[in-house]
């Protein structure tokens, strides 16, 4: 008597009820965004450590002949940056609620806010009081600001591209997820600046 070979194990299920997309931690790109923030946050920490190391090696900080950075434009920029979290969090909320029109105009508004912030950062650079190549203090001071500025510029460029796309294409789950990731990343840019601001403008004055 012959027996037929066993049939391979099969699982059959109806997947039609599953969502076609996801946002938040259920989306793979969300975790990639978190990874970027961890890596770049480490870069900020290393740059801040370089500043602190040079500060501890100097009898006077900043060194004699170097001016302290002006408080006005640094303060104005910081206040504007913190205030930008209000529309940013609103856009994040709209993206999670999948409100297409609100997301479109919200992203356009964030692009305009980014331009204002970059102009304020330019004024901040102009009032640092020291050239980047004068000494170690000048170099590490400019390093911190340039490092943070690159994040502002790249995030602004990403928002600008997204805004154009949102106004010229139909918005689906992937686009809402992209907007959410941009909003989360902007919160990271804001939060990383606050300790850098304290380090640049207030640590030398507290000595």
C-alpha positions in Angstrom: 0.0 0.0 0.0 1.5 3.4 -1.0 1.0 6.6 0.8 1.0 10.1 -0.8 3.8 12.4 0.4 2.7 15.0 3.0 1.5 18.3 1.7 3.5 21.4 2.7 2.1 23.4 5.5 -0.1 26.2 4.2 -1.6 29.3 5.9 -4.4 31.0 4.2 -5.8 34.2 5.5 -7.9 37.2 4.3 -5.7 40.3 4.6 -8.1 42.7 3.0 -9.1 44.3 6.3 -5.5 45.4 7.0 -4.7 49.1 6.5 -2.8 50.0 3.3 -0.4 52.2 5.2 0.6 53.3 8.7 2.0 56.3 10.5 3.9 56.6 13.7 5.9 53.8 15.2 4.2 51.2 13.0 5.9 52.7 10.0 9.5 51.6 9.2 10.5 55.2 8.2 9.6 56.4 11.6 12.2 54.2 13.1 14.7 55.4 10.5 14.0 59.0 11.6 14.6 58.1 15.2 17.9 56.5 14.2 18.9 59.7 12.4 18.1 61.7 15.5 20.2 59.4 17.7 23.2 59.6 15.4 23.0 63.4 14.9 22.3 64.0 18.6 25.6 62.1 19.3 27.3 64.5 16.9 25.9 67.5 18.8 27.1 65.9 22.1 30.6 65.4 20.7 30.8 69.0 19.5 29.6 70.3 22.9 32.2 68.1 24.6 34.9 69.7 22.5 33.7 73.1 23.6 33.7 72.1 27.3 37.1 70.5 26.9 38.6 73.7 25.5 36.9 75.8 28.1 38.4 73.7 31.0 41.9 74.1 29.4 41.7 77.9 29.4 42.4 80.1 32.3 39.9 82.7 30.9 36.9 81.8 28.7 36.6 83.2 26.2 40.4 83.9 25.8 41.7 87.4 26.3 40.9 89.5 23.3 37.8 87.5 22.2 34.5 89.2 22.8 31.5 87.4 24.2 28.8 86.6 21.7 26.0 89.2 21.6 22.8 88.2 23.4 20.3 90.1 21.3 20.2 88.1 18.1 20.9 84.8 19.8 18.0 85.5 22.1 15.7 86.5 19.3 16.5 83.5 17.2 16.0 81.2 20.2 12.6 82.7 21.0 11.5 82.4 17.4 12.7 78.8 17.2 10.8 77.8 20.3 7.7 79.6 19.0 8.0 77.6 15.8 7.1 74.5 17.8 3.4 75.7 18.0 2.7 75.6 14.2 4.9 72.5 13.9 3.0 70.5 16.5 -0.3 71.7 14.8 0.9 70.3 11.5 1.9 67.1 13.3 -1.6 66.8 14.7 -3.2 67.4 11.3 -1.0 64.8 9.7 -2.0 62.2 12.3 -5.7 63.2 11.7 -5.1 63.0 7.9 -6.4 66.5 7.2 -5.0 67.1 3.7 -5.8 70.8 3.3 -4.5 71.7 6.7 -1.3 69.8 6.1 -0.7 71.5 2.8 -1.0 75.0 4.2 0.7 74.1 7.4 3.8 72.9 5.6 3.8 76.1 3.4 3.7 78.1 6.6 6.6 76.1 8.1 8.6 76.9 4.9 8.1 80.6 5.5 9.0 80.3 9.2 12.2 78.5 8.1 13.2 81.4 5.9 12.7 83.8 8.8 14.8 81.6 11.1 17.6 81.4 8.6 17.7 85.2 8.3 17.8 85.5 12.1 20.6 82.9 12.3 22.5 85.0 9.7 22.3 88.0 12.1 23.4 85.8 14.9 26.5 84.8 13.0 27.3 88.4 12.4 27.3 89.2 16.1 29.4 86.3 17.5 32.3 88.7 18.1 35.0 86.4 16.9 36.2 84.9 13.6 36.2 81.1 13.2 39.9 81.0 12.5 41.1 83.3 15.4 41.7 80.6 18.0 40.2 77.4 19.5 37.4 79.3 21.0 36.3 80.9 17.7 36.6 77.6 15.9 34.5 75.6 18.4 32.0 78.4 18.6 31.5 78.4 14.9 31.5 74.6 14.8 28.4 74.5 17.1 26.5 77.1 15.2 27.4 75.7 11.7 26.5 72.2 12.8 23.0 73.3 14.0 22.5 75.6 11.0 23.1 72.7 8.6 20.2 70.9 10.3 17.9 73.9 9.9 18.8 74.3 6.3 18.4 70.7 5.4 15.1 70.4 7.3 13.9 73.6 5.6 14.8 72.1 2.2 12.9 68.9 3.0 9.8 70.9 4.1 10.0 72.9 0.9 10.1 69.8 -1.3 7.3 68.3 0.7 5.2 71.4 0.4 5.5 71.5 -3.4 4.7 67.8 -3.6 1.6 68.2 -1.3 0.2 70.9 -3.5 0.8 69.1 -6.7 -0.2 65.5 -5.8 -2.8 63.6 -4.0 -2.0 62.9 -0.4 -1.9 59.4 0.9 -0.8 57.6 4.0 2.8 57.7 3.0 2.7 61.5 2.6 1.0 61.9 6.0 3.8 59.8 7.4 6.5 61.9 5.8 5.0 65.1 7.2 4.8 63.5 10.7 8.5 62.5 10.4 9.4 66.1 9.4 7.5 67.5 12.3 9.2 65.1 14.7 12.6 66.0 13.3 11.9 69.7 13.7 11.2 69.1 17.3 14.6 67.5 17.6 16.2 70.5 15.9 14.6 72.8 18.5 15.4 70.7 21.5 19.1 70.2 20.5 19.5 74.0 20.2 18.5 74.8 23.8 21.5 73.3 25.6 23.8 74.6 22.8 22.3 78.1 23.4 23.0 77.8 27.1 26.5 76.6 26.4 27.4 79.3 23.8 25.8 82.4 25.4 25.5 81.7 29.1 28.2 79.3 30.2 31.0 81.9 29.5 29.1 84.5 31.4 28.5 82.2 34.4 32.3 81.7 34.9 
